[in-house]
Amino acid sequence: MARNKYPEETVRKILDTAERLFIETGYDRASLQEIIDETGLSKGAIYHHFASKEDIFYAVCDRIGQRNAGELVAVRDGPSLNGLEKLRTIFKVSLHPDKQSKMYSMMPYLIDNPKFLAAELQSLFMEVVPEFLEPIIRQGVADGSIRTDHPKELAEAMLLLADGWVNPVVQPTTPEELRARCEIYNQLFFRFGIPEMIDRESIELLEHYAGLGRCPPEKTNG
């Protein structure tokens, strides 16, 4: 059998196709066979690079994360904002409609997929907190805009609640429940000098994601 001289191109083709299918139909509905058909690759070529559809999904998410990381780095390293301003900005960047709508349509409810949820939590604690949130909070402590003796733990708590409790991708959530969670979230972190971390614009975006029709029947008015 001839060796593939361009494995990177094959992987890119698989991930481009899978990302489009996951966004268009969702992870659960997109099948591995569709990925095979759309790429025009053989099943063997797919399995040479990925063991399963789940592995492809993780690779797609990782690639999206790498694309988004550039914007987060720009916020973290920007010279014009203080720590609090960077914290608010990085939250808004992560909530950008284009990013969230893609992830929202692509992902299953994480609460129903423990393996995906575990991977998400690992990413938060091993990557997002130490690389982005903790350095920003430490800057805020240094410039006086944020008050805490425990920047690492504050970063972990803020991100865990924002991404795991407030985020409607984790579990079915009505807009009303979402607003209540955002209100509690803001109250919890006010004592650290962080007023209204989730502002009205961000709440409206989150309400939109929460109201896209993915809630269970008993939580709708229909």
Phi, psi and chi 1 to 4 in degrees:
 res  aa     phi    psi   chi1   chi2   chi3   chi4
   1 MET       -  134.5  174.5 -177.8  -74.5      -
   2 ALA   -72.4  139.6      -      -      -      -
   3 ARG   -77.5  145.7  -71.1 -173.1   60.9 -175.6
   4 ASN   -72.6  117.0 -178.4    1.0      -      -
   5 LYS   -78.4  -13.1  -65.1 -178.6  179.3  179.8
   6 TYR  -131.4   64.5  -53.1  101.7      -      -
   7 PRO   -62.1  -34.6   21.7  -32.7      -      -
   8 GLU   -63.4  -38.6  -63.3   85.2   -0.8      -
   9 GLU   -66.5  -37.6 -178.8   66.0   19.6      -
  10 THR   -64.9  -45.6  -60.2      -      -      -
  11 VAL   -61.6  -43.7  169.5      -      -      -
  12 ARG   -60.1  -41.4 -174.8 -164.1   61.8   76.5
  13 LYS   -63.8  -42.5 -171.9  174.0 -174.7  178.9
  14 ILE   -63.2  -47.1  -66.6  168.5      -      -
  15 LEU   -69.8  -38.9  -64.3 -177.7      -      -
  16 ASP   -59.4  -46.1  -75.5  -10.6      -      -
  17 THR   -67.1  -46.0  -58.5      -      -      -
  18 ALA   -63.1  -42.4      -      -      -      -
  19 GLU   -60.8  -44.4 -178.5  175.5  -23.4      -
  20 ARG   -62.7  -43.7  177.3  175.3   57.1   78.5
  21 LEU   -66.9  -41.7  -71.4  172.2      -      -
  22 PHE   -62.3  -38.9  -69.1  155.3      -      -
  23 ILE   -70.8  -40.8  -70.6  169.9      -      -
  24 GLU   -72.4  -40.1  -70.7  176.2   -5.5      -
  25 THR  -120.9   -8.9   64.4      -      -      -
  26 GLY    90.1  154.5      -      -      -      -
  27 TYR   -60.2  -45.8  170.5   81.5      -      -
  28 ASP   -63.7  -36.1  -69.3  -31.9      -      -
  29 ARG   -85.2  -26.8  -66.9 -176.0  179.6 -179.6
  30 ALA   -75.3  127.6      -      -      -      -
  31 SER  -102.2  158.5   68.7      -      -      -
  32 LEU   -62.4  -34.6 -172.6   58.9      -      -
  33 GLN   -64.2  -36.6 -173.4   59.1   52.9      -
  34 GLU   -63.1  -40.3  -76.6 -178.5  -70.9      -
  35 ILE   -62.7  -42.6  -63.6  172.3      -      -
  36 ILE   -61.1  -47.3  -67.1  169.8      -      -
  37 ASP   -64.0  -43.5  -66.9  -18.1      -      -
  38 GLU   -69.3  -35.5  -68.2  -79.4  -18.2      -
  39 THR   -79.8  -23.7   57.9      -      -      -
  40 GLY    75.6   11.0      -      -      -      -
  41 LEU   -90.7  159.5  -62.5  168.8      -      -
  42 SER   -77.2  160.0   68.2      -      -      -
  43 LYS   -59.4  -37.6 -175.4  178.4  -67.5 -173.2
  44 GLY   -63.0  -38.0      -      -      -      -
  45 ALA   -66.4  -38.5      -      -      -      -
  46 ILE   -64.5  -49.4  -60.0  -73.3      -      -
  47 TYR   -70.7  -16.5  -80.4  115.0      -      -
  48 HIS   -66.0  -30.6  178.1   73.8      -      -
  49 HIS  -105.4  -28.6  -64.6  -75.5      -      -
  50 PHE  -136.9  137.4  -60.2   98.9      -      -
  51 ALA   -79.9  -21.2      -      -      -      -
  52 SER  -164.6  170.9   62.9      -      -      -
  53 LYS   -62.1  -34.8 -175.8 -179.1   81.2  166.6
  54 GLU   -61.6  -42.5 -170.8  174.4  -74.2      -
  55 ASP   -62.8  -39.0  -78.4   -7.7      -      -
  56 ILE   -63.1  -41.9  -63.9  174.0      -      -
  57 PHE   -60.2  -45.9  179.6   77.3      -      -
  58 TYR   -60.3  -40.7  -74.6  133.6      -      -
  59 ALA   -66.7  -38.8      -      -      -      -
  60 VAL   -62.6  -46.9  167.1      -      -      -
  61 CYS   -62.4  -40.2  -70.2      -      -      -
  62 ASP   -63.2  -40.1 -175.7   61.5      -      -
  63 ARG   -67.9  -40.2 -167.7  172.4   66.1  161.2
  64 ILE   -62.5  -41.9  -68.9  173.4      -      -
  65 GLY   -61.0  -38.9      -      -      -      -
  66 GLN   -66.3  -37.7  -70.2  176.2   15.7      -
  67 ARG   -65.5  -41.7  -69.2 -159.1  -60.8 -102.5
  68 ASN   -72.3  -26.5  -65.8  -18.1      -      -
  69 ALA   -60.2  -31.9      -      -      -      -
  70 GLY   -59.9  -40.4      -      -      -      -
  71 GLU   -68.7  -37.8  -65.5 -176.9   53.8      -
  72 LEU   -67.4  -38.5  -58.0 -175.3      -      -
  73 VAL   -62.0  -41.9  167.3      -      -      -
  74 ALA   -61.1  -39.2      -      -      -      -
  75 VAL   -69.1  -48.9  173.9      -      -      -
  76 ARG   -58.0  -41.1 -177.4 -163.8   63.9 -165.4
  77 ASP   -95.8   -1.0  -62.2  -17.4      -      -
  78 GLY   -63.4  138.3      -      -      -      -
  79 PRO   -86.4  -10.4   31.4  -34.6      -      -
  80 SER   -94.3  -12.4   61.7      -      -      -
  81 LEU  -110.8  148.3  -57.5  177.8      -      -
  82 ASN   -82.5  179.1   66.0   24.4      -      -
  83 GLY   -61.0  -44.7      -      -      -      -
  84 LEU   -62.9  -42.9  177.2   57.8      -      -
  85 GLU   -63.7  -38.5  -69.1  166.2  -21.4      -
  86 LYS   -66.5  -39.4  -73.7 -176.5  179.9 -178.7
  87 LEU   -61.3  -45.6 -164.2   60.3      -      -
  88 ARG   -65.3  -41.0  -75.0  174.5  163.3  166.1
  89 THR   -65.7  -42.3  -58.6      -      -      -
  90 ILE   -67.5  -29.9 -148.1  163.6      -      -
  91 PHE   -67.5  -43.1 -162.9   96.5      -      -
  92 LYS   -66.0  -40.0  -77.3 -176.3  174.1  -65.9
  93 VAL   -60.2  -42.3  166.7      -      -      -
  94 SER   -69.4  -20.8   67.0      -      -      -
  95 LEU   -95.8    8.3  -82.2  177.3      -      -
  96 HIS   -52.0  131.5 -169.4  -80.1      -      -
  97 PRO   -52.8  -39.7  -26.2   34.0      -      -
  98 ASP   -64.0  -43.7 -177.2   56.5      -      -
  99 LYS   -66.7  -49.6  -65.0 -175.7 -178.2   64.8
 100 GLN   -69.0  -38.0  -77.6  -64.6  -40.2      -
 101 SER   -64.3  -37.3   62.0      -      -      -
 102 LYS   -65.5  -48.7  -74.7 -178.6  179.2  179.0
 103 MET   -65.3  -39.1  -65.8  -60.2  -68.8      -
 104 TYR   -64.4  -43.8 -168.0   89.3      -      -
 105 SER   -73.2  -24.9   61.2      -      -      -
 106 MET   -85.3  -36.2 -172.3  172.1   69.4      -
 107 MET   -91.4  147.4  -64.2 -179.2   77.2      -
 108 PRO   -77.6  170.0   30.8  -35.3      -      -
 109 TYR   -62.4  123.9  -79.6  126.8      -      -
 110 LEU   -65.8  -29.3  -64.9 -177.6      -      -
 111 ILE   -63.7  -24.9 -158.3   72.1      -      -
 112 ASP   -92.6   -0.9  -62.9  -34.4      -      -
 113 ASN  -132.9   82.9  -65.2  -91.3      -      -
 114 PRO   -55.0  -33.4  -24.6   33.6      -      -
 115 LYS   -67.4  -42.6 -159.0  169.7  179.0 -179.0
 116 PHE   -65.2  -41.5  -68.0  162.4      -      -
 117 LEU   -63.0  -42.4 -177.4   57.4      -      -
 118 ALA   -62.3  -40.2      -      -      -      -
 119 ALA   -65.7  -38.8      -      -      -      -
 120 GLU   -64.6  -43.8  177.0   72.0    5.2      -
 121 LEU   -64.2  -40.9  -69.9  174.6      -      -
 122 GLN   -61.2  -41.4 -177.1 -179.4   36.4      -
 123 SER   -62.8  -39.8  173.2      -      -      -
 124 LEU   -61.3  -49.6  -64.9 -177.3      -      -
 125 PHE   -78.1  -31.2  -75.1  108.8      -      -
 126 MET   -94.2  -21.2  -58.5  -60.1  -68.7      -
 127 GLU  -123.7  -60.3  -61.6  171.9   18.5      -
 128 VAL   -66.4  -45.2 -177.8      -      -      -
 129 VAL   -63.4  -57.2  164.2      -      -      -
 130 PRO   -69.1  -29.5   24.4  -33.8      -      -
 131 GLU   -87.7  -27.3  -66.9 -179.6   18.6      -
 132 PHE  -126.7  -61.2  -59.7  107.9      -      -
 133 LEU   -68.8  -46.7 -117.6   61.7      -      -
 134 GLU   -61.1  -46.4 -175.4 -178.5  -11.6      -
 135 PRO   -59.5  -37.0  -23.5   33.6      -      -
 136 ILE   -67.6  -43.3  -73.4  174.1      -      -
 137 ILE   -65.8  -38.3  -70.2  176.2      -      -
 138 ARG   -62.6  -37.9  -72.6 -171.4 -178.5  -81.7
 139 GLN   -64.0  -42.4  178.5 -169.8  -28.0      -
 140 GLY   -61.8  -37.8      -      -      -      -
 141 VAL   -64.4  -42.4  171.6      -      -      -
 142 ALA   -66.8  -37.3      -      -      -      -
 143 ASP   -93.4    0.1   64.3   33.3      -      -
 144 GLY    86.6    2.7      -      -      -      -
 145 SER   -85.2  -16.0   62.0      -      -      -
 146 ILE  -130.7  139.3  -62.2  173.4      -      -
 147 ARG  -114.7  111.5  -58.9 -172.7  -60.8  -90.5
 148 THR  -166.8  147.8 -177.8      -      -      -
 149 ASP   -95.5   -1.1  -65.7  -34.0      -      -
 150 HIS  -134.8   71.4  -51.1  -75.0      -      -
 151 PRO   -61.9  -38.2   18.0  -30.0      -      -
 152 LYS   -65.2  -47.0  176.5  175.7 -179.5  -72.4
 153 GLU   -68.1  -36.0  -70.5   73.4   20.0      -
 154 LEU   -64.0  -43.1  176.7   58.4      -      -
 155 ALA   -59.9  -44.0      -      -      -      -
 156 GLU   -62.8  -45.7  -70.2  173.2  -17.1      -
 157 ALA   -64.3  -44.0      -      -      -      -
 158 MET   -61.9  -43.5  -67.6 -169.7   74.8      -
 159 LEU   -74.6  -39.1 -164.7   58.5      -      -
 160 LEU   -62.6  -43.4 -173.7   60.0      -      -
 161 LEU   -70.6  -40.6  -74.8  176.3      -      -
 162 ALA   -66.7  -43.9      -      -      -      -
 163 ASP   -88.2  -23.0 -156.5   65.1      -      -
 164 GLY  -106.5  -27.7      -      -      -      -
 165 TRP  -108.6  -42.8 -175.8   55.7      -      -
 166 VAL   -81.3  -35.1  174.4      -      -      -
 167 ASN   -64.4  117.5 -171.4  -11.0      -      -
 168 PRO   -69.7   -8.3   24.4  -32.9      -      -
 169 VAL   -71.6  -25.0  170.0      -      -      -
 170 VAL   -70.8  -41.7  173.0      -      -      -
 171 GLN  -154.0  158.7   60.4 -179.4  -38.8      -
 172 PRO   -56.9  132.3  -23.3   33.7      -      -
 173 THR  -145.8  130.7  -55.0      -      -      -
 174 THR   -82.1  158.8   66.3      -      -      -
 175 PRO   -56.3  -35.4  -28.5   36.7      -      -
 176 GLU   -65.6  -45.0  -67.1   75.1   19.6      -
 177 GLU   -63.2  -39.4  -69.8  170.7  -24.3      -
 178 LEU   -62.0  -44.1 -166.0  -77.2      -      -
 179 ARG   -62.0  -40.4  -75.1 -165.7  -64.8  -87.3
 180 ALA   -64.2  -40.6      -      -      -      -
 181 ARG   -65.0  -41.1  -69.8  177.9 -176.7 -179.2
 182 CYS   -63.9  -38.7  -69.9      -      -      -
 183 GLU   -63.4  -45.4 -178.2  178.6  -12.8      -
 184 ILE   -63.7  -42.4  -66.0  -64.0      -      -
 185 TYR   -56.7  -47.5 -173.0   92.9      -      -
 186 ASN   -63.2  -39.9  -75.8  -25.0      -      -
 187 GLN   -65.6  -38.1  -68.7  172.8   -2.2      -
 188 LEU   -62.2  -38.0  -74.0  172.0      -      -
 189 PHE  -101.8    3.0  -62.8  106.7      -      -
 190 PHE   -62.4  -36.4 -178.2   80.8      -      -
 191 ARG   -65.9  -16.9   60.3  162.0  -62.9 -164.9
 192 PHE   -92.0   11.9  -61.8  100.3      -      -
 193 GLY    81.8   22.9      -      -      -      -
 194 ILE  -117.6   81.6  -53.0  172.3      -      -
 195 PRO   -75.9  135.1   27.5  -32.1      -      -
 196 GLU    45.8   60.6 -160.1  176.2   52.7      -
 197 MET   -58.3  -42.6  179.2   62.1 -168.8      -
 198 ILE   -99.5  102.1  -51.6  178.1      -      -
 199 ASP   -84.4  179.1   62.6   14.4      -      -
 200 ARG   -59.8  -41.5  169.0   46.8   52.8 -173.5
 201 GLU   -61.3  -43.0 -179.4 -177.2   -3.9      -
 202 SER   -67.6  -39.3  -63.0      -      -      -
 203 ILE   -62.6  -41.1  -69.5  173.2      -      -
 204 GLU   -63.3  -38.5  -71.4  175.6   -5.4      -
 205 LEU   -63.7  -45.7  -79.5  173.1      -      -
 206 LEU   -65.1  -38.2  -73.3  166.2      -      -
 207 GLU   -60.1  -39.0  -74.0  176.2   -5.8      -
 208 HIS   -61.7  -46.5  171.8   70.3      -      -
 209 TYR   -65.0  -37.3  -56.6  136.6      -      -
 210 ALA   -70.2  -23.5      -      -      -      -
 211 GLY  -103.6   23.7      -      -      -      -
 212 LEU   -85.5   14.9  -72.5  178.8      -      -
 213 GLY    90.0   15.4      -      -      -      -
 214 ARG   -99.0    1.5  -60.8 -179.4   65.4 -161.6
 215 CYS   -75.1  152.5  -63.8      -      -      -
 216 PRO   -65.7  156.6   19.2  -26.6      -      -
 217 PRO   -52.8  -39.6  -25.9   33.3      -      -
 218 GLU   -68.5  -12.3   63.5  -90.5   22.6      -
 219 LYS  -101.7    7.4  -68.4 -165.3  175.3 -174.6
 220 THR  -109.4  167.1   63.7      -      -      -
 221 ASN   -95.3   -0.4  -65.2  -38.2      -      -
 222 GLY   -78.8      -      -      -      -      -
